[in-house]
Amino acid sequence: MTAETPPLPPFRDPRLPFAKRIDDLLERLTRDEKIGFLHQFAPPVERLGIAAFRTGQEALHGVAWMGPATVFPQAVGLGATWNEQLVRRIGEAVSREARAMRARDDRVGLNVWAPVVNLLRHPLWGRNEEGFSEDPALTSAIATAYTRGLRGDHPTYWRTAPVLKHWLAHNNETDRDTTSSSVRPRVLHEYDLRAFRDTVEAGAVAGVMPAYNLVNGRPNHVSPQLREPLRTWTDQELLVCSDAGAPSNLVDSEHYFDTHEEATAAALRAGVDSFTDHGTDGSTIRARVRGALDQGLLDEDDIDRAVRRHLSVRFRLGEFDPRLDPYADTGHFDSPAHRALAREAAEQAVVLLKNDGLLPLGPRTRVAAVGLLADECKLDWYSGTLMHRSTPLEGLYERFGADRVDFAEGVDRVRLRTSAGLYLRVPAVSGAGDGETARGDEGALDPALLRGRTDLPPLDAGPTGTELALVDWGEGLLTLRAPDGRCLSVAEDGRVRASADQPGGWVVQETFRLEPYGDGHLLRHPGTGGHVSVTADGVRIAGENPADAEVFTLEFTERGEDAVSRAARRADVVLVFAGNDPHLNGRETEDRTTLRLPAHQERLLRAARAANPRTALVLVSSYPYAVDTSGLPAVLWTAHGGQAAGTALARVLSGDVSPGGRLPQTWYADDADLPGLLDYDIIGSRQTCLYFEGTPLYPFGHGLSYASFAYTGLTARLRDDRLTVTFTVTNTGTRAADEVAQLYTRAVAPSVPRPRRALLAHRRVRLAPGASAELAFDVPLRAFEFWDVAHGRARIEPGRYELLAGASSEDIRLRTTLGLAGEPLGPRPVHGQGLDAADFDEQSDIEIVDRTRTTGDAVTALPGRTGELIYRDCDFGAGVTRVSLAVAGEGTVELSLDGGPRRTALTLDPPTSGPYDYTTLTAGVTAAGVHDLHLALRGPVRLARVGFRPVEGPEPAADDGGGNPRVLPGVSGVRHAPPDPPGTISPDS
């Protein structure tokens, strides 16, 4: 007899819906097995045949950290393409390579942590390179395209499972795990949430990752917005993966909770499902979860909910149906198609900012390629390892011939003389590229753990020494390079070696600072904080005490500008390649301090211009600069363009390709145009293309072409809840080229501040000379909504709206006006309803804070300031006689109407016992009709809510700050202010 095949357990049965299969599997798992799934590195469950699983595979612009992979342009460069079809194809290529790489290395994950949809609100943010745009419409369009490519087209199974980063309002690296972004409701709903919302609603997102920062005083990892609105935007399960180490930060750096058990429980109940903490060791998180269960802070339903979301991703990735997984045998890796796509993306990302006829270059042009970026193909923290590499210099050699291209890097060449009269020397070694692997050259789950090389001899000192190439990357941060191209670096043994191909690592070990000391300089190593010393057994890092350090004298053998001048004088055209190294001065963990180009590179640019007026500036950077371009005939910008960057630039410079990239963010003219880095109120501080009222260096959407384009025939047709806008674009030039047609709107007479330009739609289109294309845009009416703080919801305000079509946010070619019926609403109904303090219309010196640890907002004045709040058009109806305030802390709240004299002041004295211990203050105040309500906050008082008692009505309903009603008067905690002083009667009472 033949033994019967045992029936498949339901969780293995592909005929059943995923939900039923997950139900079955959850019933089979023990409590401890479920808890194991909550860590990033989920262990196997061997008795059920379930493999280990890792959440998180970096894939921002190619598979990262796992060795060789196709490297596409940085995310900000993909944003500059304004081309969703291209970006979707890139997402497809990245996910195919992830599958192919996993087939030979199971450390490669399929739950990819990409893309980043944080809006590029402030150009000094260190991670500017990771986002697509400052605009929510463009960001969500590009992000949706990328996630659709990553997901794949199969209706059931996903090629990879993308996670959006970083929820929410995260644009500063300075103290990023302890600072709070104060985000008013309008900015939250119209700006920060919108990029996430549109992408999640598109249906190709598996989850999100909360950011390190706090928003309105509450850490993102315990944000109630992880439940609502996030999970209301889709019917699919969303997996929320913590950022690395962030769960521990809730106690260790943020001090938001007293114990890790409390913090872990709060994060899990808020909606975090996968804890990325303590590296590959999940034991600490498992112990914290068990402790929270034992203390009654969690129940098993909380665990099941998170595990269900975890399993939902794994089922969609085909793990439990290997024979049905359509992507199981994907083998596309470093294919000719992927290489061509990388070049196409790099070409489309190039933005021509200015051109007075210098470009394109003729085929017989003699070119000087100069500058620190001329012969570089830079990677960033989230890049893969290059398999192919093209620098601008190599691209120019290939296009024009090496005999027609001169090169001058522009480094300063120096010798470092010690106090004993000897010079630093790099010992000669044979086979320097052999032996141990240099930092960043091999795949690793965490490249921050890779160590510097110790197999090479350390520097020493001798009578002649070694000439070093010195580069100042800005603000005195230097790199020093040996003649063979190796950078000076410091390994764990503290010795200085010429051992690194490039600066890199989580803590960069290849940078130094020169500090004046006596008649010379100390050489400090920022990575360790120590100073360089010269000892009998080589050059090493001593302590921070200058007495232990060597005092060096710099002897310059050549200034960089001299080499640049020589090359410039021999050339027909000079191309100055300037920009940044993505690992230095503006990167994850480090914000920039200025928009200015580093002084070293300014010197090189001035030298080139003085030697040859036919000088073009080519900026290769992760972010915008404020540069004086008035004397330059041409300026281009591209993000670091990946493996094909050099070839792409050469093809654009030569005219083989007409530039078609457009700026994804405003380029400001001066640091003075910028608000503070922590000012997240884009409305109040007039930030981004939406609200900026100054004159930018280059506006959002700007980019020139080698062709010219005409716009005609703008029409708009409104039907139901959709608006169809059409216009025609014609190539009036003599060469085929891409145009990015852009459609904006502006409310003509809004009742509240609205964007001066809001992007509705765009289209990148390629046109032959003389060809035309009629472009049709289907715009949902909700694109015209604003968040009405007076009524607590989104609505369209009735009125007229301009439609503006053109080539940038400032280059408007066509206009028409549209009338929308919208939803008319009256003034703010405070009569009998009151208002939430955070729902202000205008503020100064105010920050929003957490009302409680779990929900709600309150407001407080910035330390040492008087905070001011304005609530416009408050309807007091037939009249009110008393005001009540839900407050905590200590201080005074003053009330006035229409900017007039103070009507009353309520002081919280004695203070409450803590920031969440709310009480209610009441005072007599009379008002009727519609007025602007003004409040002034003095001292560290927290204000959560304001209530008013109608004439001949009951005492105003207040609450305890957490939404729990209190009945007034006569209840403990209610404090009545003295009677109104004379002269406080409202004129219309």
N, C-alpha and C positions, 0 to 999 in steps of 0.2 A: 504494500500500500504506500501511496505517496502522502507525506504529511501535508496538511492544509497550510497555505500561506496565512500567517496571522493577519487579521484585518489591520488596516492603517488606523492609527489613532486619528481622531478628527483634526488635530492640528497639522497633520501631514496630508490631509485630503485636499487636493487642489480644486475639487468640485465645490467645496464650501466657500462661502464668503470669508474674507480675512477676519472680520469681526468675530464670527463664530469660532474660527480656528484659534484666535487669540484667547477667547473665553476658555476654550478647552485647555490650552497650554497653561493659562494662569491657574486653573484648578489643579494642575499636575505639579506645579512648582511649589517647593517648600518656601516658608517665609525667608529663610536665609538665602535660598537661591534667588528669590526676587530681589532681596536687598543687594545682592551682588551685581544685579543689572543696573543699579543706580550710579555706579562709578563709570568713568570714561572707558576704562578697560574692564569690560564685563567678562568674568571667567566662563569657561565652558560648563555645561551641565551634561556630563558624560553619560549619565544613566538614561537621558532622553535623546542623546545623540545631537545635542546643540553645541555648536562651536563657540569659541571665544569671539568677542566682537569689540571693536574699538569705534567709538564715535570720534569724528574729527579727522579730516584730511585736508590740509591747506591746498587750495586750488584757485587762488585769486586771479592769476593770469597764466595758468599752467599748473600742472601738478608740482607741488613744492615739497622740499625737504626729504625727498625719497630718491635722490640721485638724478641722472640725466632724464630730461623731458623737454618737450617743445616749450620754449619761453616766448610768450606773446608780450605785447606792450603792457606797461603798467595800467592799472584800472583807470586812472585819470586820463591816460592816453586812449583807452577804449571809449571813454566818455567823449573825448574830442572827435571821434569819428562820427558821432551823431547817427550811427548806422545800426539799427537793431538787427537787420538781416545778417550783417557781418558778425555782430557779437553773438548771435545765436549759433552761427556756424563755429565760432571759437569755442562756445560752451560745449557743442557736440564733440569737437576735437579733444578738448580737455577731458571730458568724461570717457571718451574712447581710450585715451591713453591711460587714464586711471584704471579702467578695466584690464587693459593689456598689461600694465605694470603689476596689478594684483595677481594676475595669473601666474607670475613668476616670483612674487614676493608678497606673502599674505599680510605683511605689515602695512601695505598700502590700503587705506580705508576707502569705502564707498560713500560714507556719510561725509560729504565735502562741506567744509566751512567757508562758504563763498556764496554770493558776493557780499561786499561791504556796501550798505546803502545809507550809511551816515552821510548827511549832506555837507558839502564843503563850504560851510558857513563862513569860516575864518581861514584865510590863506596861510596863517602862521601855524596852523595845526600841524604837528609833526607827522601825522599819518595822512596828509593830504593826498599822497600817491595812491592810497587804497580806495578812495571814493571815486564815483563817476562824475559828479557835478554838484554845484551849489543849488541847483533847481530841483524841486521834488518831481516835476513832470518828466524832465529828462532822465533823472536818476531812476525813477521807477520804470520808464520805458526800456532803458539799457539793462537794468537788473532783471526785468521780466524776460527779456530776450536771452540773457545769459543763463538764467535758471531753466528756461525751457530747453535750451541746448543741453545743459547738464542732466536734466531729467530724462530726455529722450521722448519718443513719440508713442510708445506702446501704451494702450489704455489702462493696463493693469500693472505692469512691471516697470521699474525705473532703472535707468542706466547708472545714475548716481543720485544721492538724496541731498539736495543743497540746503544749507542753513544760512539764513541772513544774519549779518553782523552789522553793528553792535547796538542792541536795543537798550538805551534810547538817548538821544540828545547828547552825543559824545563827540566833542571836538576839542578836547585839550588833553595833552599828555602830562602837563605839569600837575603833580599831586593828583593824578587821575583817579586813584582809588579812594580819595577822601574829599574831593571837591564835589559840590552840588551844583548842577545846572538848574538855574531858576527859569522855568519855562511857563509862561503865562498860557491860559487855555487857548487863545487864538493861535499862538505860535505852535503849541502842541498839536492842535487838530489840523491847521492849515499847512503846516510845514513838516515837523519832525515825524508825525505819525503817517503822513500821506505817502511818503516813499515806501514805507513798509506795507501800508494798506493795499495800495494798488498792485504791488508785486505778490502779496499773499493771495489776494482775490483772484489773481490770474491762474492759480492752481498748480504751480510747479515748485512749490516751496515745501520742504519737509519740516522746517523748524526755524527757530531764531536763537541767537546767542545774546544774552544780556551783557551790557557793557560794565566796565569797572566802576564807573562814576555813580553818584547819586543824582536823582532828579527830584527837585523840590524837597530836598532834605531826606529822601528815602532811597536806599540802595536799589539799583535796578534789579538786583537778584531777588528782591522781595516785593517787587512792584505789583500792585493789584491790576495793572494794565496788561500783565501777562495773561490774565483771564479775560478781562474785558477792557479794551476792545479786541485785543489780538485774536483770541480764539473764536470771536463772533464773525470774523471775516471769511471763514472757510468751514466746510463740513468735514474736512479731513483732520485727522489727528496731527498735531504739531508737536515735535520734539524740541524742548527747550534745553539747550546744552550750556552749562555755565562756562564763563571764561576761566582761563587757567589760574587757579589759586583764589579766585574770587569768593568761593564759599567761606574759606578761612578768613578772608579780609573782613567779613561781617563782624568778626570779633577782634581780630588781631590789629587791624589798622583803623577800621571805621568805628569800632567800639559801639556798634549799634545794638548788639546783644551781649549779655554777660557770659554766656556759655556757648560752646559749639553745638551742643545738642539743641538749644533754643534756635540758633541760627539755621542749622540744617533743617529743622522742622519748619521754620518760617519760610525758607526758600522752597522746600518741597511743596508746601501747601499753597504758596503763591503761584507755583507752576513750573519750577525748575525740575527737570526730569533726569538729567544726566550731570553728574558732578565731576568737573575737570579739576582735580586737586591731588596733590602729592604724587604727581607723575604717574607711573604705571602701578603704583601700590594702592590698591583700593581698600586696604584694611582699616585705615583711619576713618574714611567715610562710612564704611560698614559699621564700625563701632559707634560712630556718632548717631547713625540711624537707629541702631538697637537701643542706645541710651535714650533717644527721644521717644521711642516706643515704650520703654520701661517707665518713663516719667509721665506718660499720658499726653505727650505733646503731639504725637502722631497716632493714627490707627492704621490698620492694614489696608483700608480702602485708599488711604493716601498713597501707600506703596503701590497698590494695584494700578491706580490711575497713571502713575509715572511709568510703570513697567509696560502697561498697555501701549503707551505712546512709543516707547523704545521698540517694542516688538512690531508695531505697525510699520516702522521704517524698515526693519529687517525683512518682513514679509514682502513689502513693496520692492525691495532690492532682489527678490527671487531666491533668497537664501534657503527657504524651505521647499522650493520647487525648482531644483537645479535643472531638471529636464525640460521645463517649460520656460526657463529664463531666456528671453530672446537675445540678451546681451552677454550670455555666459562665455561665448567663444570669440568675443571681440578681440581682434589682434592688431588694430590700427595703432601704430606707434612710430613716430618719426618718419611718417610716410611722405612721399613727394607732395601729396595734397596738403599735409600739415605744414610743410616747409613753405609752400606757396602761400598758404593762408597767413602764416606769420609775417611774410613779406608784405602781403596785401594790407594786413592790419597796420603794420608800421607805416606804410605809405599813406593810408587814409587818416592816420593820426597826426600828420604834419600840418601845422597851422602857419600860414603865411600872414604875419602881422602887419608888415609894411613892405611896399615895393615901389620904388621910384623909377623902375625900368631896368634895374641892375640884373634882375632875374627874369627868365632862366639864363643860365650861362651858355655861351656858344660852345660848339664842339672843339674849337681850337684855343679856348681860354687857358691861360696859364694861371694856376690857382695856388695860393698859399693857404694851407690848412693849419691854423695855429690855435693854441689854447689847450687848457687842461683836459677837455673832453674830446679833443680831435681824434685821439687814437684809443678811445675807451669804449667798451660795451659793458656798462654797469648793470649789476644785478641789485635787487633789494632783498629785504628780509623774507619776503614771501615768493621768491623766485625759485624755480628749479635749477638744476645744474646744466650749463650750456653744453649742447652737443655740437652746435654750430655757432659761429661768432663772426659778426661783421661790425667793424668800427667805421665811423665816418671817413677816416683816412683810407681804409681799405676799400670802401665803396668808391671813393674818388679815384684811387689808383685804377680800379676795375673799369670805371666809366671813362676817365680822361687819359689814362696811361700814367705810369709812375714818373715818366720823364717830364710830365707837364704839371706835376704837383710837388710843391715844396712843403716841408713840415717843420714846425717849431712848437714844441710842447709848451714852452714858457715857464718851466720850473726855474726856481732859483737854485744854483749849484753852489754848495757850501762845503767847507771843511770845519769840523768842530775841534778846536784846540783846547786842550786841558790846561789847568793851572801849572802843570809841570812842563808845558811846552810840547807835549806829544799830541797826536791827532787820533780821533776815533777811527778804527780800522775794521773793515769787514773781512774776516779771514777767507782766503780762497778755499773753495771746496769743489770736489769733483762730483758730478751727478747730484746736484742740489735738488733736482726734482724727484730723486728716488727716496727711498726710506719711508718715514712716517708720512701719513697723509696730512696735508695742510688743512687748516680750519675751513669748513664749508665745502670740501671737495667730495664728500661721501654722503649717502643718504642717511638720515637719522630721524627718528620720531621727534626729536627736539634738538635742533642744531645748536642751541645754546649750551648743550652739554659737550660739544666737541672741544677738544683741547688743542692748544697751540703746540707746535713742533718743538721737541727737545733733542732731536737727533743731530742738529747742526751746531757747530761751535759758536759760542757767544762772541760778540764784538770784544775787541781789546783796543789797546792804544799803541801807536808806533810813531816813528819819526816823520813818516810821510802821510799815513792815513789814507782814507777813502773819500773821494768826492761823492757827496750825497745829493740827491734831488729833493729839495724842500718845497712843499706846497702848503700854503696857508688857505685852508678851506673856509675861513671866516671866523672872526672873533678870536683869532689867535690859536685856532686848533690846527695843528700841523701833522703832516705825514712826512716821513723821511724814507727815501728809497735808495737801495744800493744800485750800482751800475748794471747788474744783471736783471733788474726789475723787481727784486724782492723787497717788500716793505719791512722796515724795522718793527719788531713785535716783541711782546713779553709773554712768556709761557708761565706755567704754574710755579716753576722753580725760581722765578724772579729774574731770570737772565734776559738780556736784550740780544736778539738774534735777527738777522736778515732772513726771514722765514715765511712771510705771508705773501700770497699773490696779490691780495687786495685787503683793505680794511674790512672787517666783518665781525660777526659774532654778536651775542646779546649784550655783552660788555666788550666794547671794541678795545683791543689791545695794541692797535697800530697807530695810535695818536699820541701827540706830545704837545706841551706848551712851553714856550720860552718865557722865563720870568726874570726881569732885571734883578741883578744882585751884585752889589759892589761895582767893579769895573767890567763885569761880564754878565752871564745869564745862567740860571739854573734851568735844567731840562726836566720838567715834571711830566709824569705819566698819569693821565686822568683815570685810566682803567684801574689803577691800584691806589692812586693818590700819593704815591711816593715819588722821590726824585732819583734821577740817574746818577750813579756813582761809578767810578772806575777803580777796580781792585786788581790785585795781583792775579786772580783767577778769572778775570774778564769783567765786562760791563754788566751791571745789574741794577735793580731797583733797590734803593735804600729806603729808610723811613721818610716821614714827612718833615723831619727836622733838617733845615737847610745846612746845618753844620756837618751833616753826614753826606752831603751831596757834592758833586763835582761842579766847579764853576767853569763854564765854557766861554770861549770867545769865538764868535762866528766870523769866518773868513769867506767872503763871497768870491767865487771864481768866475761866475757869470750871473747877471741878472736876467730874469726871464724876459723882460721887455726888450732887452738888447737882441736876443735871438729872434723875437717876434718881429722887430723892426727890420732886421736883415732880410728875413723871408718876405716880408710885406713889400719891401722896395723892389724885389725881383718879379713880383706877380702882376698880372692884369687885374685880378680880383682877390681880395683877402676874405677868407671865411674864418671868423673868430668863433670857436666852439667853446661856450661857457655853460656853467650850470652847477649841479651838485653831485656829490657822491651820496647815494641813498642811505648809507650807513652812518653819515655824519651830519651834524647840525640840521636837524629836522628829520625825525624818524620816529618809530614807535618808542615811547618813553621820553622823547625830547622834542619840545616845540621849538620853532624858530623864534628869534627875538626881533627880526627886521625883514622887510621886503628887499632890502638893498643887496645888490650883487657883492660877493666878497671882495675886499679891497685888492687882493692879489689879482683877481680877474679883471677888476676895473683898470688896474695898471696895464694889463695886457691889451685891453680894448683901446685905451687911450693911445698906447704906443702904435698899434696897428692903424688907427685912424690918422695919426700924425704922419705916418710913413706913407700911407696910401688912402686917399679919400674914397676909393672904390672898395669899401669895407662893409661886409654884411655880418650881422650878429646872428649866430645860430645858437639858441638856448636849448639845452638838453637837460631837462629838470623835472623834478617831481611836483613842482609848485610854481606859482607866478613870482615874478620879480618886478620891482619898480626900477626901471632903467631909463636913463636919458637917451632917447632914440632920435633926438632932433637932428643930429648930424649924420645919421646913418641912412644910406639909400635903401637898405633892405634889412628886415628882421624876420626870423622864423622861430617857432617854438615847437618842440615835440617832447613828450614825456620819454623816459627811458624806454626804448622801443623794442626791447627783447633781442632775440638772436639775429634778426634781419635789419636792425636799426640802421646800420651804416649804409647798406645797399639801398634801403628805402630813401634815406636822406639824399644820397647821390642822385637817385633817379628823379627826385623832386627838384633838386638844385639844377639839374641839367635840362629839365623840361620834358623828360621822358614821361613823367606823370605830373599833371597839374595839381597843385595842392588843393585839398578840399576839406581839411579838418576845420573845426570851429571851436572857439574857446568854450570849455564847459563851466567856466567860472569867471567872475569879474577880475580883471587885472587893475588893481588900484594904483594910483600915481605916486602915493606917498604913505609912509607909516601913519601920518596924521589923519588919513582917511579911515583908519581902522578903529573900531571900538576895542575895549579890553577883551582879552582872550576869553574871559569867563562871562562876558555879556552875551547871553543867549537870546535876548529880546530883539530879534531882527526888525520888529516893527518900531519899537521905541528908539533904537539906535540906528535905524535906517540902513540895514545891512543887505547885501547881495543885490542882484539885479532887480529883485522885487521892489526894493525900497530905497536903494542908494540914490541920492539926489545930487551928488557931486559929479565931477568930470573924471571918468576913469582913464587910465592909460590906454586900455583897450576894453571894450564892453563885452558882456556876456554874448555869446553867439558869433563874435567877430571872427572873420577869416577871409583872406583874399584868394584870388584865383589868377591863373594866367589867361583866363577868358573873361568875358563880361556877360551879364545876364539882365534881361528886361522882365518886368512883372506887369501883367495886364489882367483885366477882367475879373476883379474881385466880386464875388456874389456870395450871399448867405441865405439859406433856406431853413426855416424852423418848422419841425414837424414832430408832434408829440413831445417826447423828452430828449430829442436829439437835434443837433444843429449840424447842417452840412454846409461847409465852406469850400468854395472852389476858386482857383485863380490859375493863370497860365504863366509859365516860366519859359523864356526863350534864350538860347545861347546866341548872343550877338557877337561873339568873338570868332577867332580863326582856328581854334583848336578844340578838340573834345575835352570836356572837363566836367567835374561834379559841382553841383550847387546844392546847398542845404537851405531849402526854403523853410521859413519859420513863421508861425502864426501866433500872435500874442493878443491879449485883451487888456482893457483898462476900463474900470467903472468910471463913468463920466462925472457923476455928482454923488459920491457915496456918503453915507451918514457917518461912517467911521473910516479911519485910514485904511486904504486898500492898496494893493500893489500898483506901482506906476507902469509896470510891464509884468504880465503873467503869461508864461508860455502855455499855449493850448495844444499845439501839435507841431510837428516838423516832418520833413521828408528829404532824404538825400537822394538826388536823382542825377544820372549821368546823361549828358546831352552832347550830341555831335554839333559841329558848327552850323548855325542856322536852324537847328531842330527846336521844337517846342514840346512841352508836356503840360497837359491840363491836370492839375493836382486837386484831388478831392479829399477833404478831411471830415471825418465823422466825429463830432465833438459831443460828448455827453453833457447835459445841462448842469450836472453837479460840478463841472469844472468852474462854474461861475459862483459857487457857494462861498460863503464865509462862515466862520463860527460866531454865532451871535451870543455873546456872553450875557446879554440882558435876559435871554430866554433859554440859554443852556442847550442850544442845538444848532446844527448847520441849516442854513437857509439861503435862498437867492433873494437878494434885495431887489424890489421892483425898481426899474429905471432903465437908463440907456447905457449901453456898453459899446466901446469902440472895439472894432476888430482891426488888427494891424498886421499886414503881411510884409515880409522883407527878408533881408540877408543877415540881419543881426538884431539884437534888442534895440539898437539905436539907428540902424540903417533901414528905416521903414519906407517901403515903396508904395504901398496901397493902404487905403483906409476906408472903412465904412462903419456905420453905426447901427446897432441892433437894439430894439426895445424888448425887455423881458418883463412879463407880468410879475414873476416872482411870488413871494409870499409876504404881503404887507403885515407888519406887526406894529403894535403901539410901543410907547416908551416902556422902560424897565418897570415891571409891576412890583414895587417894593411895598406898596400899601397892603398890609396884612400878610405878605409873603417874605419880606426881608430879602437878603442877598448873601451869597457866599463871598467872603472877603477877597478871594483870589480871582473873582470875576470882574476885575477892574477894567476900565477903558484906558487909563493912562496911569503911569507911576513914575516916581523918581526915588532913588535910594531905597528901594524895597527889594526884598528877596522872598520867594515863595518857599515855605517849609512844610514839613509833614504835619498834618493835624494829629494823626495817631501813627503808630508804627505800622498799621495795616492798611489804612485808607484815609483819603481826604487830604485837603491842602489848607494851609493857613498862611498868613503873611506876617512879616516882621521887618523892622527897619534895619538897614545895614549898620554894623557896629559904629558907634560914634556919630551917626547921621540922624537926621529927622526924615523919616520916610513919608512920602506924600502919595495919596491915592485919589483918583477921580473916577466917579461912576456917573456917566452922562445920562441925562434925560430920565431921572428917577420919578416915577409917578406916585405921589403921596396921596392921590385920590382926594376925597373930601377933607382929609386932614389926619394927622397923627399927633399924638401928645407925648409919647415916650419913645426912647430908643433903648435897645438892649444889645450888649456886646458879649459874645462868647470869647473869652480871653484866657491866656495863661502867661505865666512868667511875672514880670513886673514892668511898670511904665505907665504911660499916659496916652490916651487916644483923644484927639480933639476933632470936633465936628463943625463944619460950616457948610453953607449953601452958596453955590454960584460964585465961589471965590471971595465971598464977603467976610465979615468979621466972624470970629469964633463964636459958635452958638452954645457949645458946652464942652467940657473936658471931663473925662472919666479916668480916674487913676486907680490902678491896681495896687493897693497897699493895705496889708502886707502882701508880698508876692505869694504866688501859689508854690506848691512844693516841688513842682517839676514842669517841664515843657509840655507835658500831655495832661496836666491836671487843670482842666478848664473850669472856669466859673463864669457867672453872668453878672455883668455890671449894667445897671439901668440908670437913666436920668430923664428928667423932663425935657422935651424939645418939641416945638410945634412947627409944623410945615403942612402945606397943602398945595395941590397942583403939581406941576412938573418942574424939577430943579436938577441941577448938577450937584451931586453929593461929594464933598471934599472931606477926606480924613487925613489927619497927621498923626504919625506914630512916633513917640519919643521913648527911648529906652528899649530894652529887650523884651517888649511885650509881644505876644503872639495873638493875632486876631483871626478867628476862624469864621465868624458869622455876625451879621448885623440884622437886628429885627426892629420893627416899629409897631407901636400900638395904635390902631385906628381910633379916631374920635368916637367916644361912647362905645368902644369895643373892649374885648378882654385884654389882659396884659399880653404883650407880644410873646409869641412862642419862640423860645430860644432852645439851645441844646448844649450839651456838655463838650462840644467840639468834635465829638466822634459820631455825630448824627443821632444821638439819643436825646429825645425831647425832655425838657424840663418844664414844669408848670410853675408859673410865676404869678404873684409874689409868694412869700412865706415859706419858701423851700430853702433848706440849707445851701449855702454857696452863693445865694443871690445877694448882691450888694447894691443898695440904692444910693445914688449920688444925691448931694444936697439939692434943694429946690433951685430952679433956674434963676439966675440973677436977673435984675431988671434989664429990659432992653433986648431980650432974646426972643420976643414974639415975632413970628414971621409976618412980613408985610401983608400977606394975603390970608392970614388966619383971623 
